[in-house]
Amino acid sequence: MTKALVVGAGLAGPVAAMALLRAGIDAVVHEAYERDAVGVGAFLTLSVNGLDALRAVGLDDLVAGLGHPTPRMVMRNHRGRRLAEFAAAGSRTVGRSDLYRALRDEALDRGVEFVHGSRLTGATPTEGGVTARFADGRTDHGDLLVGADGLRSRVRTLIDPAAPAPRWVPLLNAGGFARGLRLPDERGTMQMMFGRRCFFCWIVVGEDEVWWFANPPQSVEQSREQLAAVGPEEARSRLHALLADDPGPAAAVLDHTPRIEYGWPTYDLPSVPVWHRDRMIVIGDAAHTAAPSSGQGAALAFEDAVQLARCLRDLPDVPAAFAAYERLRRGRVERVVAQGRRTSTVKVAGPVGRLVRDLGMPVFARLLARNDGAAQAWLFDHHIEWAERVRA
């Protein structure tokens, strides 16, 4: 094997390309959009398992200088009562654009080729490889094709035309960066509030800087055009109305945010039956989209990239490598997707659900503390040993 075609230049694609390079496979990344994603998006939290996956391919130091440590999360109900505190040791909250830029630049430095304006339309297996076709008439040939093209993956439908569609989660996402606002909360702690009508989270990251996100409920799926029609001031007004009756600094945070990112929808993919066919395979959100409530989207994609590269490095042919990759990944990622779905449901709980949450969360937190977090070890302590050989 000498060359892989990676479709998608978001977060998963560059990491996959660098992992493949480390495994001795050249990679070309094809991206549908003409421009890069610098300046796009708000922020995300990289959990310790995601950082561990980056460490396997020498990228942990790159991320260590980005964003801010996020050592713990504090949960409150709609009255401001503290429900629980959870440790998140080793996690970092980073600007999505900053993370994207760092990964892309490092991939370029390592010799990865990026081709923008390269929208995949089809792919044909050939003897010992695959030929990809793009909307502008170009083609490219590789020994395999990796779909890192996200929720609406074209590669997923090429592999299986009957692949399930993403499932709507009844939440929207909003967020931004407040400037010139001093809050007394501990720096780096995620302050999460289950508001009466909207979930709200804020993080003090500097003397007068606050990062935040909110999850307005949205029971009916809306089109991209409908969501795009909500202007910046209308978005601000909607969030003010949803959060007006809750304690906390939401109003001040909104007023100190120059640009509010509003209205991107929430989906998940509970189970994709077919991950690979011929010499094509999907990773990251293209294979298993977890709701943002899981806090694991980027981390799982990075784990996928590393495991796929190890399998291709160590096993004698592509079909064997793909099968081993699926065996190593499917159970774990589907468990995370299910957990993210449950967490999202808690955010839009009705009166009975709020009562159950307010009674149950403190008990769960105490049990977790008593067993030193062992109940979540499967998630956060996951480690991929790059030097260890993969066996069929």
SEMARRO-579427 format. One record per residue (C-alpha): residue number from 0; x, y, z. Coordinates in steps of 0.05 Angstrom, whole numbers, plus 5000, padded with zeros to 4 digits. Example, Ala and Ser with C-alpha at 12.3 -4.5 7.8 and 13.67 -1.06 7.14 Angstrom:
SITE,0,5246,4910,5156
SITE,1,5273,4979,5143
This chain:
SITE,0,5000,5000,5000
SITE,1,5026,5068,4982
SITE,2,4968,5118,4978
SITE,3,4903,5133,5014
SITE,4,4850,5182,4992
SITE,5,4820,5218,5052
SITE,6,4753,5253,5039
SITE,7,4740,5311,5086
SITE,8,4789,5363,5114
SITE,9,4754,5379,5180
SITE,10,4784,5352,5244
SITE,11,4783,5277,5230
SITE,12,4813,5281,5160
SITE,13,4880,5314,5176
SITE,14,4891,5268,5237
SITE,15,4874,5207,5195
SITE,16,4924,5230,5141
SITE,17,4979,5240,5193
SITE,18,4965,5173,5226
SITE,19,4968,5139,5158
SITE,20,5034,5173,5143
SITE,21,5062,5147,5208
SITE,22,5039,5078,5187
SITE,23,5077,5085,5121
SITE,24,5018,5104,5076
SITE,25,5017,5169,5037
SITE,26,4953,5208,5041
SITE,27,4917,5261,4999
SITE,28,4860,5299,5032
SITE,29,4802,5320,4987
SITE,30,4756,5375,5014
SITE,31,4690,5395,4981
SITE,32,4693,5468,5001
SITE,33,4736,5517,4963
SITE,34,4763,5551,5025
SITE,35,4790,5527,5091
SITE,36,4751,5527,5158
SITE,37,4793,5580,5194
SITE,38,4745,5625,5233
SITE,39,4688,5575,5230
SITE,40,4653,5549,5293
SITE,41,4656,5564,5367
SITE,42,4693,5515,5412
SITE,43,4695,5443,5436
SITE,44,4722,5405,5496
SITE,45,4774,5351,5481
SITE,46,4769,5297,5534
SITE,47,4830,5261,5560
SITE,48,4818,5200,5515
SITE,49,4819,5244,5454
SITE,50,4884,5276,5475
SITE,51,4912,5207,5488
SITE,52,4895,5187,5417
SITE,53,4932,5248,5390
SITE,54,4992,5229,5433
SITE,55,4997,5163,5395
SITE,56,5015,5200,5331
SITE,57,5056,5256,5363
SITE,58,5003,5310,5364
SITE,59,4991,5320,5438
SITE,60,5042,5376,5446
SITE,61,5009,5412,5388
SITE,62,4943,5414,5425
SITE,63,4972,5427,5494
SITE,64,4985,5499,5475
SITE,65,4914,5512,5452
SITE,66,4853,5534,5493
SITE,67,4847,5524,5567
SITE,68,4848,5465,5617
SITE,69,4778,5444,5638
SITE,70,4788,5405,5702
SITE,71,4716,5399,5726
SITE,72,4642,5409,5711
SITE,73,4591,5437,5760
SITE,74,4517,5422,5748
SITE,75,4460,5466,5773
SITE,76,4385,5463,5765
SITE,77,4337,5517,5742
SITE,78,4336,5547,5812
SITE,79,4412,5551,5816
SITE,80,4417,5493,5865
SITE,81,4483,5456,5857
SITE,82,4467,5384,5836
SITE,83,4535,5354,5825
SITE,84,4608,5364,5808
SITE,85,4646,5318,5761
SITE,86,4721,5316,5751
SITE,87,4746,5322,5679
SITE,88,4820,5318,5693
SITE,89,4863,5326,5631
SITE,90,4808,5356,5587
SITE,91,4820,5420,5547
SITE,92,4770,5468,5517
SITE,93,4795,5495,5451
SITE,94,4769,5540,5397
SITE,95,4748,5497,5339
SITE,96,4781,5542,5288
SITE,97,4846,5542,5328
SITE,98,4846,5466,5331
SITE,99,4830,5460,5258
SITE,100,4886,5509,5238
SITE,101,4937,5473,5282
SITE,102,4920,5404,5254
SITE,103,4919,5428,5182
SITE,104,4984,5465,5187
SITE,105,5018,5406,5221
SITE,106,4992,5359,5167
SITE,107,5020,5405,5113
SITE,108,5087,5407,5149
SITE,109,5088,5331,5149
SITE,110,5076,5328,5075
SITE,111,5001,5316,5069
SITE,112,4971,5344,5006
SITE,113,4904,5381,5010
SITE,114,4858,5391,4950
SITE,115,4802,5441,4961
SITE,116,4740,5448,4918
SITE,117,4742,5373,4909
SITE,118,4671,5348,4921
SITE,119,4665,5273,4916
SITE,120,4610,5247,4871
SITE,121,4628,5174,4861
SITE,122,4680,5120,4870
SITE,123,4695,5056,4831
SITE,124,4735,4997,4858
SITE,125,4792,4976,4814
SITE,126,4840,4918,4818
SITE,127,4879,4933,4881
SITE,128,4850,5002,4893
SITE,129,4795,5053,4883
SITE,130,4784,5111,4836
SITE,131,4747,5172,4863
SITE,132,4708,5220,4819
SITE,133,4696,5293,4836
SITE,134,4645,5345,4815
SITE,135,4695,5385,4774
SITE,136,4711,5325,4731
SITE,137,4776,5307,4765
SITE,138,4792,5236,4787
SITE,139,4843,5208,4836
SITE,140,4866,5137,4848
SITE,141,4889,5106,4913
SITE,142,4898,5040,4947
SITE,143,4839,5057,4993
SITE,144,4790,5113,5008
SITE,145,4775,5139,5078
SITE,146,4710,5177,5088
SITE,147,4721,5230,5141
SITE,148,4667,5272,5111
SITE,149,4621,5280,5170
SITE,150,4548,5274,5186
SITE,151,4523,5279,5113
SITE,152,4578,5233,5088
SITE,153,4578,5219,5014
SITE,154,4626,5161,5025
SITE,155,4576,5128,5073
SITE,156,4523,5126,5019
SITE,157,4572,5102,4967
SITE,158,4589,5044,5012
SITE,159,4516,5030,5028
SITE,160,4461,5066,4990
SITE,161,4412,5042,5044
SITE,162,4453,5073,5101
SITE,163,4409,5106,5154
SITE,164,4398,5181,5154
SITE,165,4420,5222,5213
SITE,166,4370,5224,5270
SITE,167,4343,5290,5295
SITE,168,4358,5308,5368
SITE,169,4309,5361,5392
SITE,170,4361,5413,5410
SITE,171,4394,5471,5373
SITE,172,4464,5496,5389
SITE,173,4487,5567,5402
SITE,174,4551,5595,5430
SITE,175,4603,5649,5430
SITE,176,4658,5687,5466
SITE,177,4640,5742,5514
SITE,178,4691,5798,5523
SITE,179,4699,5851,5577
SITE,180,4659,5812,5629
SITE,181,4687,5793,5697
SITE,182,4654,5734,5732
SITE,183,4673,5706,5800
SITE,184,4671,5632,5779
SITE,185,4734,5589,5781
SITE,186,4773,5595,5717
SITE,187,4767,5535,5671
SITE,188,4708,5502,5707
SITE,189,4648,5487,5662
SITE,190,4588,5517,5697
SITE,191,4527,5481,5671
SITE,192,4455,5501,5685
SITE,193,4392,5461,5668
SITE,194,4349,5522,5657
SITE,195,4274,5524,5656
SITE,196,4271,5530,5581
SITE,197,4343,5524,5557
SITE,198,4408,5491,5578
SITE,199,4465,5540,5588
SITE,200,4539,5531,5602
SITE,201,4594,5582,5614
SITE,202,4669,5578,5626
SITE,203,4712,5634,5653
SITE,204,4777,5630,5613
SITE,205,4810,5697,5630
SITE,206,4803,5758,5673
SITE,207,4748,5786,5629
SITE,208,4733,5731,5579
SITE,209,4677,5679,5581
SITE,210,4664,5622,5532
SITE,211,4593,5596,5531
SITE,212,4542,5552,5495
SITE,213,4467,5541,5500
SITE,214,4419,5488,5475
SITE,215,4352,5518,5457
SITE,216,4299,5464,5451
SITE,217,4272,5452,5380
SITE,218,4221,5396,5376
SITE,219,4209,5401,5301
SITE,220,4267,5393,5252
SITE,221,4280,5455,5212
SITE,222,4315,5464,5145
SITE,223,4381,5498,5137
SITE,224,4346,5556,5104
SITE,225,4299,5566,5162
SITE,226,4355,5565,5212
SITE,227,4398,5612,5170
SITE,228,4341,5662,5167
SITE,229,4349,5676,5241
SITE,230,4391,5739,5244
SITE,231,4442,5756,5298
SITE,232,4398,5803,5338
SITE,233,4338,5757,5334
SITE,234,4382,5700,5359
SITE,235,4405,5744,5417
SITE,236,4332,5762,5433
SITE,237,4309,5689,5431
SITE,238,4364,5668,5479
SITE,239,4349,5725,5526
SITE,240,4276,5704,5528
SITE,241,4293,5630,5540
SITE,242,4342,5645,5596
SITE,243,4308,5705,5629
SITE,244,4278,5668,5688
SITE,245,4341,5629,5707
SITE,246,4393,5650,5758
SITE,247,4464,5661,5735
SITE,248,4501,5707,5687
SITE,249,4467,5688,5621
SITE,250,4440,5757,5605
SITE,251,4506,5792,5618
SITE,252,4544,5738,5578
SITE,253,4497,5747,5518
SITE,254,4504,5823,5521
SITE,255,4580,5819,5521
SITE,256,4584,5772,5462
SITE,257,4598,5810,5397
SITE,258,4579,5752,5351
SITE,259,4532,5696,5371
SITE,260,4537,5630,5333
SITE,261,4465,5607,5332
SITE,262,4421,5552,5306
SITE,263,4463,5495,5282
SITE,264,4421,5432,5292
SITE,265,4436,5370,5332
SITE,266,4436,5300,5302
SITE,267,4463,5232,5318
SITE,268,4474,5166,5282
SITE,269,4454,5110,5329
SITE,270,4482,5053,5286
SITE,271,4509,5050,5215
SITE,272,4505,4976,5194
SITE,273,4559,4979,5140
SITE,274,4624,5016,5153
SITE,275,4665,4989,5095
SITE,276,4660,4958,5026
SITE,277,4713,4941,4975
SITE,278,4768,4990,4992
SITE,279,4725,5045,5022
SITE,280,4713,5058,5096
SITE,281,4682,5112,5141
SITE,282,4709,5142,5205
SITE,283,4688,5195,5255
SITE,284,4620,5227,5246
SITE,285,4612,5193,5179
SITE,286,4608,5126,5216
SITE,287,4579,5145,5284
SITE,288,4554,5215,5301
SITE,289,4546,5226,5376
SITE,290,4505,5286,5400
SITE,291,4549,5343,5424
SITE,292,4524,5329,5495
SITE,293,4570,5268,5496
SITE,294,4632,5313,5492
SITE,295,4664,5258,5450
SITE,296,4655,5275,5376
SITE,297,4726,5297,5362
SITE,298,4757,5248,5411
SITE,299,4724,5188,5378
SITE,300,4745,5212,5309
SITE,301,4817,5216,5332
SITE,302,4814,5147,5362
SITE,303,4785,5121,5297
SITE,304,4842,5152,5257
SITE,305,4895,5120,5300
SITE,306,4863,5051,5302
SITE,307,4852,5049,5227
SITE,308,4924,5067,5214
SITE,309,4949,5013,5261
SITE,310,4905,4961,5228
SITE,311,4929,4979,5158
SITE,312,5001,4978,5183
SITE,313,4998,4910,5215
SITE,314,4949,4866,5176
SITE,315,4964,4834,5108
SITE,316,4910,4865,5066
SITE,317,4857,4920,5066
SITE,318,4796,4875,5079
SITE,319,4830,4845,5140
SITE,320,4850,4914,5165
SITE,321,4780,4941,5156
SITE,322,4749,4882,5193
SITE,323,4797,4890,5251
SITE,324,4783,4964,5255
SITE,325,4709,4953,5260
SITE,326,4718,4899,5313
SITE,327,4760,4947,5354
SITE,328,4714,5007,5347
SITE,329,4640,4990,5337
SITE,330,4620,4970,5408
SITE,331,4654,5030,5440
SITE,332,4628,5084,5393
SITE,333,4556,5059,5394
SITE,334,4557,5060,5470
SITE,335,4580,5132,5468
SITE,336,4526,5151,5418
SITE,337,4473,5121,5464
SITE,338,4501,5158,5524
SITE,339,4500,5224,5485
SITE,340,4427,5213,5467
SITE,341,4409,5203,5540
SITE,342,4447,5265,5561
SITE,343,4411,5307,5508
SITE,344,4344,5282,5533
SITE,345,4360,5307,5603
SITE,346,4370,5377,5575
SITE,347,4298,5382,5551
SITE,348,4265,5347,5611
SITE,349,4194,5365,5631
SITE,350,4171,5375,5703
SITE,351,4173,5301,5720
SITE,352,4240,5292,5685
SITE,353,4269,5352,5722
SITE,354,4248,5322,5789
SITE,355,4280,5255,5772
SITE,356,4343,5290,5748
SITE,357,4348,5335,5810
SITE,358,4340,5275,5856
SITE,359,4383,5226,5816
SITE,360,4442,5268,5795
SITE,361,4470,5281,5865
SITE,362,4465,5206,5881
SITE,363,4501,5188,5817
SITE,364,4556,5239,5831
SITE,365,4567,5211,5901
SITE,366,4571,5140,5875
SITE,367,4620,5162,5822
SITE,368,4663,5197,5873
SITE,369,4660,5137,5920
SITE,370,4688,5089,5868
SITE,371,4738,5142,5844
SITE,372,4706,5148,5776
SITE,373,4711,5074,5758
SITE,374,4642,5075,5726
SITE,375,4668,5122,5672
SITE,376,4737,5090,5664
SITE,377,4714,5054,5601
SITE,378,4704,5122,5569
SITE,379,4761,5166,5593
SITE,380,4816,5115,5607
SITE,381,4813,5086,5537
SITE,382,4885,5080,5510
SITE,383,4912,5060,5442
SITE,384,4982,5033,5444
SITE,385,5013,5053,5378
SITE,386,5073,5006,5384
SITE,387,5030,4945,5398
SITE,388,5015,4902,5338
SITE,389,4943,4890,5316
SITE,390,4924,4817,5307
SITE,391,4869,4793,5261
